Amino acid sequence: MSDPVRQGPAGVPIRTDLVEVFVFRRTAAGVELLQMRRRSASKIAPGAWQPVMGHLAAGERAFDGARREVEEETGLHGAACLGWWQLEQVRPFFVAGANAVFLAPRFVVEADSSWEPVLNREHVAYRWVSLGEADAAFVWPGQREALREFARDVLEPGAPGAALLRLA
């Protein structure tokens, strides 16, 4: 596999070694999305409410890394996973502390309605929120756009892309 860091024309590295995963469940109250609060000592987005985010290991495929990160950060695996989808859009974002532009594939995983996460050391809290509440709480525009893509292309009954985007 090639190096996940590329030098852009202006000298800013482009990194492709990050994945982002939105975990949701369907309950009697409707669709709920998992948000986790990063530790305030975190180097990236301290204290922010985030979906699962993580770095790929050398040679790791994006979907494999997404599954690994979800299990590491939340404990979700096995029969509690009801389905996986990819999101098509990859929105570039810049992180000044890393002096890099990131391109992160995004995924969605459905958890069983009774499943609750077991957080690792990267997070201090979690909450289940509606899509509207998640949209208001996510700091980054790309995450809010991903929620709209998820609602339109995965959740919408009869969405033509739902079957095509489904991975497992």
OpenMM code with the backbone's topology and positions (N, CA, C; nanometers):
from openmm import Vec3, app, unit

residues = "MET SER ASP PRO VAL ARG GLN GLY PRO ALA GLY VAL PRO ILE ARG THR ASP LEU VAL GLU VAL PHE VAL PHE ARG ARG THR ALA ALA GLY VAL GLU LEU LEU GLN MET ARG ARG ARG SER ALA SER LYS ILE ALA PRO GLY ALA TRP GLN PRO VAL MET GLY HIS LEU ALA ALA GLY GLU ARG ALA PHE ASP GLY ALA ARG ARG GLU VAL GLU GLU GLU THR GLY LEU HIS GLY ALA ALA CYS LEU GLY TRP TRP GLN LEU GLU GLN VAL ARG PRO PHE PHE VAL ALA GLY ALA ASN ALA VAL PHE LEU ALA PRO ARG PHE VAL VAL GLU ALA ASP SER SER TRP GLU PRO VAL LEU ASN ARG GLU HIS VAL ALA TYR ARG TRP VAL SER LEU GLY GLU ALA ASP ALA ALA PHE VAL TRP PRO GLY GLN ARG GLU ALA LEU ARG GLU PHE ALA ARG ASP VAL LEU GLU PRO GLY ALA PRO GLY ALA ALA LEU LEU ARG LEU ALA".split()
positions = [
    Vec3(0.0848, -0.1186, 0.0000),
    Vec3(0.0000, 0.0000, 0.0000),
    Vec3(0.0881, 0.1232, 0.0000),
    Vec3(0.0421, 0.2264, -0.0645),
    Vec3(0.1196, 0.3497, -0.0694),
    Vec3(0.1056, 0.4275, 0.0609),
    Vec3(0.1931, 0.5239, 0.0782),
    Vec3(0.1956, 0.6078, 0.1973),
    Vec3(0.0669, 0.6893, 0.2053),
    Vec3(-0.0035, 0.6938, 0.3222),
    Vec3(-0.1292, 0.7679, 0.3319),
    Vec3(-0.1107, 0.9193, 0.3412),
    Vec3(0.0135, 0.9687, 0.3364),
    Vec3(0.0378, 1.1129, 0.3432),
    Vec3(0.0944, 1.1567, 0.2088),
    Vec3(0.0296, 1.2529, 0.1462),
    Vec3(0.0733, 1.3051, 0.0168),
    Vec3(0.1087, 1.4523, 0.0335),
    Vec3(0.2077, 1.4989, -0.0362),
    Vec3(0.2450, 1.6402, -0.0321),
    Vec3(0.1623, 1.7137, -0.1363),
    Vec3(0.0853, 1.8113, -0.0945),
    Vec3(0.0055, 1.8916, -0.1864),
    Vec3(0.0928, 1.9907, -0.2603),
    Vec3(0.0388, 2.0551, -0.3627),
    Vec3(0.1183, 2.1470, -0.4440),
    Vec3(0.1736, 2.2662, -0.3652),
    Vec3(0.1067, 2.3070, -0.2577),
    Vec3(0.1536, 2.4205, -0.1794),
    Vec3(0.2349, 2.3760, -0.0584),
    Vec3(0.2636, 2.2475, -0.0491),
    Vec3(0.3446, 2.1980, 0.0614),
    Vec3(0.2667, 2.1503, 0.1820),
    Vec3(0.1331, 2.1531, 0.1784),
    Vec3(0.0526, 2.1050, 0.2906),
    Vec3(0.0234, 1.9564, 0.2674),
    Vec3(0.0606, 1.8697, 0.3604),
    Vec3(0.0354, 1.7266, 0.3421),
    Vec3(-0.1141, 1.6961, 0.3360),
    Vec3(-0.1491, 1.5971, 0.2558),
    Vec3(-0.2854, 1.5468, 0.2479),
    Vec3(-0.2841, 1.4080, 0.3090),
    Vec3(-0.3623, 1.3910, 0.4158),
    Vec3(-0.3633, 1.2633, 0.4876),
    Vec3(-0.4921, 1.1877, 0.4596),
    Vec3(-0.4767, 1.0595, 0.4350),
    Vec3(-0.5907, 0.9735, 0.4037),
    Vec3(-0.5991, 0.8569, 0.5013),
    Vec3(-0.5449, 0.8738, 0.6196),
    Vec3(-0.5369, 0.7636, 0.7165),
    Vec3(-0.6355, 0.7774, 0.8316),
    Vec3(-0.7480, 0.8442, 0.8076),
    Vec3(-0.8480, 0.8670, 0.9110),
    Vec3(-0.9834, 0.8169, 0.8617),
    Vec3(-1.0638, 0.7590, 0.9521),
    Vec3(-1.2012, 0.7201, 0.9208),
    Vec3(-1.2939, 0.7816, 1.0245),
    Vec3(-1.4192, 0.7970, 0.9852),
    Vec3(-1.5214, 0.8543, 1.0730),
    Vec3(-1.6435, 0.7638, 1.0633),
    Vec3(-1.7017, 0.7285, 1.1789),
    Vec3(-1.8149, 0.6360, 1.1807),
    Vec3(-1.9268, 0.6925, 1.2681),
    Vec3(-2.0457, 0.6969, 1.2113),
    Vec3(-2.1641, 0.7406, 1.2832),
    Vec3(-2.2403, 0.6157, 1.3269),
    Vec3(-2.2627, 0.6008, 1.4571),
    Vec3(-2.3335, 0.4865, 1.5136),
    Vec3(-2.4761, 0.5317, 1.5436),
    Vec3(-2.5738, 0.4521, 1.4979),
    Vec3(-2.7132, 0.4865, 1.5269),
    Vec3(-2.7896, 0.3625, 1.5694),
    Vec3(-2.9061, 0.3871, 1.6278),
    Vec3(-2.9973, 0.2784, 1.6630),
    Vec3(-3.1404, 0.3288, 1.6431),
    Vec3(-3.2309, 0.2343, 1.6236),
    Vec3(-3.3726, 0.2664, 1.6073),
    Vec3(-3.4435, 0.2245, 1.7357),
    Vec3(-3.5153, 0.3181, 1.7965),
    Vec3(-3.5901, 0.2898, 1.9190),
    Vec3(-3.7356, 0.3322, 1.8980),
    Vec3(-3.8179, 0.3081, 1.9985),
    Vec3(-3.9576, 0.3513, 1.9910),
    Vec3(-3.9667, 0.5028, 1.9738),
    Vec3(-3.8663, 0.5748, 2.0247),
    Vec3(-3.8644, 0.7208, 2.0141),
    Vec3(-3.8167, 0.7680, 1.8764),
    Vec3(-3.7607, 0.6777, 1.7969),
    Vec3(-3.7099, 0.7143, 1.6647),
    Vec3(-3.5625, 0.6791, 1.6509),
    Vec3(-3.4985, 0.7375, 1.5528),
    Vec3(-3.3562, 0.7133, 1.5288),
    Vec3(-3.2742, 0.7957, 1.6266),
    Vec3(-3.1789, 0.7287, 1.6913),
    Vec3(-3.0874, 0.7961, 1.7839),
    Vec3(-2.9445, 0.7777, 1.7344),
    Vec3(-2.8666, 0.8831, 1.7460),
    Vec3(-2.7281, 0.8822, 1.7027),
    Vec3(-2.6380, 0.8921, 1.8252),
    Vec3(-2.5310, 0.8149, 1.8248),
    Vec3(-2.4348, 0.8175, 1.9348),
    Vec3(-2.3378, 0.9326, 1.9170),
    Vec3(-2.3215, 1.0118, 2.0218),
    Vec3(-2.2167, 1.1136, 2.0273),
    Vec3(-2.1319, 1.0858, 2.1502),
    Vec3(-2.0014, 1.1007, 2.1332),
    Vec3(-1.9085, 1.0795, 2.2445),
    Vec3(-1.8295, 1.2075, 2.2660),
    Vec3(-1.8062, 1.2381, 2.3925),
    Vec3(-1.7330, 1.3612, 2.4262),
    Vec3(-1.5857, 1.3293, 2.4439),
    Vec3(-1.5034, 1.3980, 2.3656),
    Vec3(-1.3582, 1.3803, 2.3746),
    Vec3(-1.3061, 1.4368, 2.5055),
    Vec3(-1.2027, 1.3749, 2.5572),
    Vec3(-1.1360, 1.4273, 2.6775),
    Vec3(-1.0885, 1.5696, 2.6515),
    Vec3(-1.0890, 1.6527, 2.7544),
    Vec3(-1.0416, 1.7902, 2.7357),
    Vec3(-0.8919, 1.7961, 2.7107),
    Vec3(-0.8194, 1.6895, 2.7423),
    Vec3(-0.6754, 1.6860, 2.7169),
    Vec3(-0.6440, 1.6352, 2.5757),
    Vec3(-0.7468, 1.6025, 2.4980),
    Vec3(-0.7266, 1.5515, 2.3628),
    Vec3(-0.6587, 1.6563, 2.2763),
    Vec3(-0.5716, 1.6112, 2.1863),
    Vec3(-0.5027, 1.7035, 2.0954),
    Vec3(-0.5958, 1.7524, 1.9848),
    Vec3(-0.6941, 1.6703, 1.9495),
    Vec3(-0.7866, 1.7063, 1.8427),
    Vec3(-0.9262, 1.7252, 1.9020),
    Vec3(-0.9801, 1.8423, 1.8841),
    Vec3(-1.1167, 1.8763, 1.9266),
    Vec3(-1.1438, 1.8422, 2.0729),
    Vec3(-1.0625, 1.8935, 2.1657),
    Vec3(-1.0851, 1.8623, 2.3072),
    Vec3(-1.2231, 1.9060, 2.3547),
    Vec3(-1.2941, 1.8149, 2.4218),
    Vec3(-1.4251, 1.8442, 2.4771),
    Vec3(-1.5398, 1.8422, 2.3775),
    Vec3(-1.5111, 1.8188, 2.2487),
    Vec3(-1.6164, 1.8208, 2.1467),
    Vec3(-1.6950, 1.6901, 2.1465),
    Vec3(-1.8213, 1.7000, 2.1085),
    Vec3(-1.9047, 1.5814, 2.0865),
    Vec3(-1.8754, 1.5314, 1.9461),
    Vec3(-1.8368, 1.4048, 1.9349),
    Vec3(-1.7880, 1.3493, 1.8093),
    Vec3(-1.8501, 1.2139, 1.7793),
    Vec3(-1.8486, 1.1739, 1.6507),
    Vec3(-1.8744, 1.0336, 1.6194),
    Vec3(-1.7448, 0.9565, 1.6455),
    Vec3(-1.7429, 0.8303, 1.6137),
    Vec3(-1.6189, 0.7528, 1.6235),
    Vec3(-1.5237, 0.8037, 1.5162),
    Vec3(-1.4007, 0.8307, 1.5558),
    Vec3(-1.2967, 0.8724, 1.4614),
    Vec3(-1.1694, 0.7989, 1.4968),
    Vec3(-1.0935, 0.7619, 1.3959),
    Vec3(-0.9686, 0.6951, 1.4257),
    Vec3(-0.8798, 0.6826, 1.3042),
    Vec3(-0.7560, 0.6483, 1.3322),
    Vec3(-0.6541, 0.6348, 1.2279),
    Vec3(-0.6427, 0.4915, 1.1800),
    Vec3(-0.6171, 0.4771, 1.0528),
    Vec3(-0.5942, 0.3461, 0.9941),
    Vec3(-0.4527, 0.2998, 1.0250),
    Vec3(-0.4369, 0.1709, 1.0469),
    Vec3(-0.3041, 0.1113, 1.0615),
    Vec3(-0.2434, 0.0980, 0.9217),
    Vec3(-0.1129, 0.0862, 0.9152),
    Vec3(-0.0442, 0.0710, 0.7864),
    Vec3(-0.1031, -0.0466, 0.7100),
    Vec3(-0.1447, -0.0229, 0.5863),
    Vec3(-0.1992, -0.1272, 0.5015),
    Vec3(-0.3431, -0.1654, 0.5294),
    Vec3(-0.4077, -0.1030, 0.6272),
    Vec3(-0.5447, -0.1392, 0.6646),
    Vec3(-0.6453, -0.0752, 0.5686),
    Vec3(-0.7430, -0.1530, 0.5263),
    Vec3(-0.8501, -0.1005, 0.4424),
    Vec3(-0.9425, -0.0125, 0.5276),
    Vec3(-1.0039, 0.0878, 0.4641),
    Vec3(-1.0864, 0.1839, 0.5379),
    Vec3(-1.1999, 0.1164, 0.6149),
    Vec3(-1.2721, 0.0242, 0.5516),
    Vec3(-1.3842, -0.0411, 0.6193),
    Vec3(-1.3355, -0.1253, 0.7369),
    Vec3(-1.2250, -0.1955, 0.7195),
    Vec3(-1.1683, -0.2747, 0.8300),
    Vec3(-1.1280, -0.1842, 0.9461),
    Vec3(-1.0681, -0.0698, 0.9147),
    Vec3(-1.0299, 0.0256, 1.0185),
    Vec3(-1.1506, 0.0849, 1.0886),
    Vec3(-1.2571, 0.1090, 1.0132),
    Vec3(-1.3803, 0.1626, 1.0727),
    Vec3(-1.4371, 0.0633, 1.1737),
    Vec3(-1.4435, -0.0648, 1.1347),
    Vec3(-1.4944, -0.1667, 1.2277),
    Vec3(-1.4059, -0.1778, 1.3516),
    Vec3(-1.2751, -0.1756, 1.3325),
    Vec3(-1.1826, -0.1849, 1.4457),
    Vec3(-1.1993, -0.0655, 1.5383),
    Vec3(-1.2060, 0.0552, 1.4825),
    Vec3(-1.2196, 0.1761, 1.5650),
    Vec3(-1.3505, 0.1760, 1.6431),
    Vec3(-1.4596, 0.1326, 1.5807),
    Vec3(-1.5880, 0.1262, 1.6508),
    Vec3(-1.5787, 0.0297, 1.7684),
    Vec3(-1.5186, -0.0853, 1.7464),
    Vec3(-1.5058, -0.1812, 1.8566),
    Vec3(-1.4158, -0.1267, 1.9668),
    Vec3(-1.3029, -0.0652, 1.9298),
    Vec3(-1.2105, -0.0115, 2.0305),
    Vec3(-1.2725, 0.1023, 2.1110),
    Vec3(-1.3443, 0.1923, 2.0438),
    Vec3(-1.3956, 0.3114, 2.1111),
    Vec3(-1.5292, 0.2901, 2.1806),
    Vec3(-1.6083, 0.1906, 2.1351),
    Vec3(-1.7426, 0.1737, 2.1911),
    Vec3(-1.7744, 0.0318, 2.2367),
    Vec3(-1.6965, -0.0666, 2.1926),
    Vec3(-1.7256, -0.2063, 2.2243),
    Vec3(-1.8281, -0.2700, 2.1319),
    Vec3(-1.8788, -0.1967, 2.0323),
    Vec3(-1.9804, -0.2502, 1.9417),
    Vec3(-1.9188, -0.3505, 1.8450),
    Vec3(-1.9733, -0.4725, 1.8445),
    Vec3(-1.9285, -0.5759, 1.7514),
    Vec3(-2.0286, -0.6908, 1.7510),
    Vec3(-2.0070, -0.7853, 1.6604),
    Vec3(-2.0880, -0.9072, 1.6564),
    Vec3(-2.2348, -0.8818, 1.6291),
    Vec3(-2.3190, -0.9572, 1.6982),
    Vec3(-2.4635, -0.9546, 1.6744),
    Vec3(-2.5271, -0.8198, 1.7056),
    Vec3(-2.4619, -0.7363, 1.7855),
    Vec3(-2.5170, -0.6032, 1.8160),
    Vec3(-2.5084, -0.5098, 1.6954),
    Vec3(-2.4270, -0.5444, 1.5951),
    Vec3(-2.4178, -0.4662, 1.4706),
    Vec3(-2.5236, -0.5178, 1.3738),
    Vec3(-2.6183, -0.4336, 1.3382),
    Vec3(-2.7268, -0.4753, 1.2500),
    Vec3(-2.7034, -0.4396, 1.1039),
    Vec3(-2.6040, -0.3596, 1.0758),
    Vec3(-2.5739, -0.3245, 0.9368),
    Vec3(-2.4694, -0.2152, 0.9293),
    Vec3(-2.3965, -0.2155, 0.8202),
    Vec3(-2.2924, -0.1156, 0.7912),
    Vec3(-2.3174, -0.0551, 0.6534),
    Vec3(-2.2993, 0.0757, 0.6425),
    Vec3(-2.3096, 0.1466, 0.5159),
    Vec3(-2.1913, 0.2412, 0.5027),
    Vec3(-2.1518, 0.2639, 0.3809),
    Vec3(-2.0543, 0.3691, 0.3552),
    Vec3(-2.1312, 0.4942, 0.3176),
    Vec3(-2.0745, 0.6096, 0.3425),
    Vec3(-2.1287, 0.7332, 0.2890),
    Vec3(-2.0406, 0.7710, 0.1711),
    Vec3(-2.0995, 0.8267, 0.0695),
    Vec3(-2.0235, 0.8548, -0.0516),
    Vec3(-1.9326, 0.9767, -0.0377),
    Vec3(-1.9830, 1.0818, 0.0224),
    Vec3(-1.9079, 1.2067, 0.0252),
    Vec3(-1.7891, 1.2013, 0.1203),
    Vec3(-1.6771, 1.2508, 0.0732),
    Vec3(-1.5574, 1.2684, 0.1556),
    Vec3(-1.5245, 1.4163, 0.1473),
    Vec3(-1.5378, 1.4841, 0.2588),
    Vec3(-1.5143, 1.6283, 0.2598),
    Vec3(-1.3781, 1.6567, 0.3196),
    Vec3(-1.2918, 1.7292, 0.2490),
    Vec3(-1.1604, 1.7602, 0.3060),
    Vec3(-1.1741, 1.8572, 0.4223),
    Vec3(-1.0877, 1.8401, 0.5237),
    Vec3(-1.0828, 1.9364, 0.6330),
    Vec3(-0.9377, 1.9544, 0.6755),
    Vec3(-0.9073, 2.0745, 0.7237),
    Vec3(-0.7720, 2.1118, 0.7623),
    Vec3(-0.7607, 2.1130, 0.9134),
    Vec3(-0.6524, 2.0567, 0.9665),
    Vec3(-0.6225, 2.0610, 1.1098),
    Vec3(-0.4896, 2.1336, 1.1253),
    Vec3(-0.4946, 2.2552, 1.1809),
    Vec3(-0.3745, 2.3377, 1.1922),
    Vec3(-0.2670, 2.2699, 1.2759),
    Vec3(-0.3063, 2.2050, 1.3867),
    Vec3(-0.2081, 2.1400, 1.4736),
    Vec3(-0.1295, 2.0305, 1.4039),
    Vec3(-0.1908, 1.9673, 1.3064),
    Vec3(-0.1238, 1.8620, 1.2296),
    Vec3(-0.0655, 1.9175, 1.0994),
    Vec3(-0.0963, 2.0432, 1.0684),
    Vec3(-0.0579, 2.1069, 0.9426),
    Vec3(-0.0877, 2.0142, 0.8250),
    Vec3(-0.2106, 1.9633, 0.8225),
    Vec3(-0.2474, 1.8686, 0.7187),
    Vec3(-0.3946, 1.8839, 0.6807),
    Vec3(-0.4219, 1.8498, 0.5560),
    Vec3(-0.5583, 1.8359, 0.5073),
    Vec3(-0.5918, 1.6879, 0.5161),
    Vec3(-0.7070, 1.6570, 0.5736),
    Vec3(-0.7497, 1.5176, 0.5898),
    Vec3(-0.8645, 1.4869, 0.4944),
    Vec3(-0.8618, 1.3674, 0.4398),
    Vec3(-0.9717, 1.3107, 0.3625),
    Vec3(-1.0118, 1.1833, 0.4349),
    Vec3(-1.1287, 1.1827, 0.4969),
    Vec3(-1.1692, 1.0704, 0.5810),
    Vec3(-1.2931, 1.0021, 0.5251),
    Vec3(-1.2823, 0.8752, 0.4815),
    Vec3(-1.4032, 0.8017, 0.4450),
    Vec3(-1.4970, 0.7938, 0.5651),
    Vec3(-1.6274, 0.8004, 0.5358),
    Vec3(-1.7283, 0.7978, 0.6428),
    Vec3(-1.8154, 0.6750, 0.6279),
    Vec3(-1.8519, 0.6212, 0.7438),
    Vec3(-1.9339, 0.5006, 0.7495),
    Vec3(-2.0453, 0.5211, 0.8508),
    Vec3(-2.1477, 0.4368, 0.8409),
    Vec3(-2.2593, 0.4362, 0.9348),
    Vec3(-2.2788, 0.2923, 0.9778),
    Vec3(-2.2998, 0.2706, 1.1076),
    Vec3(-2.3296, 0.1368, 1.1577),
    Vec3(-2.4548, 0.1443, 1.2443),
    Vec3(-2.5446, 0.0484, 1.2242),
    Vec3(-2.6647, 0.0406, 1.3066),
    Vec3(-2.6414, -0.0567, 1.4209),
    Vec3(-2.6668, -0.0104, 1.5417),
    Vec3(-2.6556, -0.0937, 1.6618),
    Vec3(-2.7943, -0.1414, 1.7027),
    Vec3(-2.7980, -0.2538, 1.7703),
    Vec3(-2.9224, -0.3049, 1.8276),
    Vec3(-2.9831, -0.1981, 1.9181),
    Vec3(-3.1147, -0.1914, 1.9235),
    Vec3(-3.1826, -0.0850, 1.9993),
    Vec3(-3.1498, -0.0847, 2.1481),
    Vec3(-3.1109, -0.1979, 2.2045),
    Vec3(-3.0802, -0.2034, 2.3481),
    Vec3(-2.9312, -0.1891, 2.3790),
    Vec3(-2.8479, -0.1807, 2.2755),
    Vec3(-2.7028, -0.1749, 2.2956),
    Vec3(-2.6610, -0.0407, 2.3570),
    Vec3(-2.5659, -0.0462, 2.4486),
    Vec3(-2.5051, 0.0741, 2.5078),
    Vec3(-2.3536, 0.0630, 2.4944),
    Vec3(-2.2864, 0.1732, 2.4650),
    Vec3(-2.1413, 0.1680, 2.4459),
    Vec3(-2.0637, 0.1545, 2.5760),
    Vec3(-1.9450, 0.0989, 2.5638),
    Vec3(-1.8453, 0.0964, 2.6702),
    Vec3(-1.7289, 0.1777, 2.6148),
    Vec3(-1.7112, 0.2981, 2.6682),
    Vec3(-1.6126, 0.3910, 2.6119),
    Vec3(-1.4702, 0.3550, 2.6510),
    Vec3(-1.3783, 0.3844, 2.5594),
    Vec3(-1.2365, 0.3694, 2.5925),
    Vec3(-1.1852, 0.5008, 2.6507),
    Vec3(-1.0565, 0.5109, 2.6712),
    Vec3(-0.9957, 0.6259, 2.7396),
    Vec3(-0.9996, 0.7568, 2.6601),
    Vec3(-1.0360, 0.7511, 2.5314),
    Vec3(-1.0387, 0.8718, 2.4492),
    Vec3(-1.1580, 0.9620, 2.4802),
    Vec3(-1.2598, 0.9047, 2.5456),
    Vec3(-1.3842, 0.9788, 2.5681),
    Vec3(-1.4234, 0.9754, 2.7153),
    Vec3(-1.4964, 1.0786, 2.7562),
    Vec3(-1.5377, 1.0880, 2.8962),
    Vec3(-1.6881, 1.0698, 2.9151),
    Vec3(-1.7644, 1.0768, 2.8073),
    Vec3(-1.9094, 1.0640, 2.8184),
    Vec3(-1.9673, 1.0275, 2.6830),
    Vec3(-2.0911, 0.9801, 2.6853),
    Vec3(-2.1635, 0.9563, 2.5612),
    Vec3(-2.3085, 0.9939, 2.5835),
    Vec3(-2.3773, 1.0112, 2.4717),
    Vec3(-2.5206, 1.0379, 2.4771),
    Vec3(-2.5824, 0.9926, 2.3449),
    Vec3(-2.7103, 0.9581, 2.3522),
    Vec3(-2.7888, 0.9265, 2.2342),
    Vec3(-2.8748, 1.0485, 2.2047),
    Vec3(-2.8712, 1.0964, 2.0813),
    Vec3(-2.9458, 1.2165, 2.0442),
    Vec3(-3.0192, 1.1932, 1.9121),
    Vec3(-3.1204, 1.2735, 1.8888),
    Vec3(-3.1904, 1.2697, 1.7601),
    Vec3(-3.0978, 1.3276, 1.6531),
    Vec3(-3.1340, 1.3079, 1.5277),
    Vec3(-3.0518, 1.3652, 1.4201),
    Vec3(-3.0462, 1.5169, 1.4295),
    Vec3(-3.1575, 1.5795, 1.4654),
    Vec3(-3.1592, 1.7251, 1.4799),
    Vec3(-3.0682, 1.7724, 1.5924),
    Vec3(-3.0726, 1.7020, 1.7043),
    Vec3(-2.9845, 1.7381, 1.8167),
    Vec3(-2.8383, 1.7163, 1.7795),
    Vec3(-2.8095, 1.6091, 1.7070),
    Vec3(-2.6722, 1.5825, 1.6645),
    Vec3(-2.6243, 1.6918, 1.5704),
    Vec3(-2.7101, 1.7322, 1.4785),
    Vec3(-2.6745, 1.8373, 1.3835),
    Vec3(-2.6375, 1.9662, 1.4567),
    Vec3(-2.7097, 1.9971, 1.5623),
    Vec3(-2.6821, 2.1193, 1.6385),
    Vec3(-2.5560, 2.1076, 1.7238),
    Vec3(-2.5199, 1.9857, 1.7640),
    Vec3(-2.4071, 1.9683, 1.8556),
    Vec3(-2.2739, 1.9431, 1.7855),
    Vec3(-2.2765, 1.8916, 1.6632),
    Vec3(-2.1495, 1.8702, 1.5934),
    Vec3(-2.0903, 2.0047, 1.5542),
    Vec3(-1.9629, 2.0204, 1.5796),
    Vec3(-1.8936, 2.1456, 1.5519),
    Vec3(-1.8648, 2.1610, 1.4033),
    Vec3(-1.8311, 2.0529, 1.3361),
    Vec3(-1.7760, 2.0608, 1.2020),
    Vec3(-1.8835, 2.0490, 1.0934),
    Vec3(-1.8806, 2.1379, 0.9945),
    Vec3(-1.9789, 2.1339, 0.8858),
    Vec3(-1.9812, 1.9998, 0.8131),
    Vec3(-1.8672, 1.9366, 0.7942),
    Vec3(-1.8629, 1.8082, 0.7257),
    Vec3(-1.9402, 1.7004, 0.7990),
    Vec3(-1.9387, 1.7036, 0.9310),
    Vec3(-2.0151, 1.6058, 1.0085),
    Vec3(-2.1642, 1.6314, 0.9940),
    Vec3(-2.2034, 1.7582, 0.9925),
    Vec3(-2.3446, 1.7904, 0.9735),
    Vec3(-2.3912, 1.7494, 0.8333),
    Vec3(-2.3064, 1.7684, 0.7330),
    Vec3(-2.3402, 1.7252, 0.5971),
    Vec3(-2.3527, 1.5729, 0.5899),
    Vec3(-2.2656, 1.5020, 0.6612),
    Vec3(-2.2714, 1.3556, 0.6637),
    Vec3(-2.4042, 1.3089, 0.7227),
    Vec3(-2.4551, 1.3784, 0.8239),
    Vec3(-2.5846, 1.3423, 0.8822),
    Vec3(-2.6965, 1.3561, 0.7798),
    Vec3(-2.6921, 1.4613, 0.7000),
    Vec3(-2.7946, 1.4807, 0.5976),
    Vec3(-2.7843, 1.3712, 0.4905),
    Vec3(-2.6612, 1.3354, 0.4513),
    Vec3(-2.6434, 1.2274, 0.3541),
    Vec3(-2.6958, 1.0955, 0.4117),
    Vec3(-2.6656, 1.0688, 0.5373),
    Vec3(-2.7120, 0.9475, 0.6053),
    Vec3(-2.8652, 0.9417, 0.6053),
    Vec3(-2.9298, 1.0520, 0.6444),
    Vec3(-3.0766, 1.0558, 0.6506),
    Vec3(-3.1376, 1.0353, 0.5123),
    Vec3(-3.0803, 1.0982, 0.4132),
    Vec3(-3.1347, 1.0927, 0.2773),
    Vec3(-3.1060, 0.9587, 0.2083),
    Vec3(-2.9838, 0.9065, 0.2222),
    Vec3(-2.9409, 0.7925, 0.1414),
    Vec3(-2.9441, 0.6579, 0.2134),
    Vec3(-2.9584, 0.6583, 0.3460),
    Vec3(-2.9633, 0.5317, 0.4207),
    Vec3(-3.0974, 0.5158, 0.4911),
    Vec3(-3.1419, 0.6193, 0.5621),
    Vec3(-3.2644, 0.6081, 0.6417),
    Vec3(-3.3928, 0.6244, 0.5625),
    Vec3(-3.3915, 0.7081, 0.4613),
    Vec3(-3.5129, 0.7388, 0.3858),
    Vec3(-3.5710, 0.6102, 0.3265),
    Vec3(-3.6969, 0.5781, 0.3586),
    Vec3(-3.7576, 0.4573, 0.3024),
    Vec3(-3.7524, 0.4593, 0.1495),
    Vec3(-3.7045, 0.3516, 0.0921),
    Vec3(-3.6966, 0.3409, -0.0525),
    Vec3(-3.5821, 0.4170, -0.1162),
    Vec3(-3.4894, 0.4690, -0.0360),
    Vec3(-3.3760, 0.5428, -0.0928),
    Vec3(-3.2990, 0.4503, -0.1871),
    Vec3(-3.2817, 0.4912, -0.3130),
    Vec3(-3.2178, 0.4019, -0.4091),
    Vec3(-3.0731, 0.3685, -0.3748),
    Vec3(-3.0049, 0.4560, -0.3023),
    Vec3(-2.8652, 0.4304, -0.2691),
    Vec3(-2.8442, 0.3390, -0.1512),
    Vec3(-2.9489, 0.3169, -0.0696),
    Vec3(-2.9306, 0.2406, 0.0546),
    Vec3(-2.8740, 0.1021, 0.0291),
    Vec3(-2.9261, 0.0316, -0.0671),
    Vec3(-2.8755, -0.1036, -0.0962),
    Vec3(-2.7355, -0.0983, -0.1540),
    Vec3(-2.7079, 0.0012, -0.2372),
    Vec3(-2.5767, 0.0126, -0.2999),
    Vec3(-2.4684, 0.0528, -0.1993),
    Vec3(-2.5050, 0.1296, -0.0980),
    Vec3(-2.4092, 0.1769, 0.0009),
    Vec3(-2.3888, 0.0764, 0.1148),
    Vec3(-2.4764, -0.0233, 0.1224),
    Vec3(-2.4678, -0.1224, 0.2326),
    Vec3(-2.3458, -0.2111, 0.2132),
    Vec3(-2.2702, -0.2288, 0.3218),
    Vec3(-2.1484, -0.3091, 0.3181),
    Vec3(-2.1653, -0.4427, 0.3887),
    Vec3(-2.2452, -0.4458, 0.4914),
    Vec3(-2.2653, -0.5700, 0.5680),
    Vec3(-2.3995, -0.5641, 0.6388),
] * unit.nanometer
topology = app.Topology()
chain = topology.addChain("A")
for resn in residues:
    res = topology.addResidue(resn, chain)
    for name in ("N", "CA", "C"):
        topology.addAtom(name, app.Element.getBySymbol(name[0]), res)
